[in-house]
Amino acid sequence: MFRLNLGQLNKRYNVGQKLIGTIISQLPDKNDEEKVAGLLVSIVENQVKGLVPKKELPLQEFIRVFYKVGKEVDVEIISITNKGLKFKLI
């Protein structure tokens, strides 16, 4: 499994920091393919990616309509781990 350099992420980004990113994937829910389990968001032109987890998403009915691949979204960093950034939509 690929691990990011946590030190570099912590130098460049902070929890609470607000960014603009682009949705690059809607991750399907393992239990229900009609639902979305998370959004993969790219910031800094595909150099850094982060996840908007299911608990941070709006109602499922709105995700496929308003959060399509290629759409720019405002996000806030909620955690930084060696797996990457976690966001919430703002």
Disulfide bonds with the S-S distance in Angstrom:
none
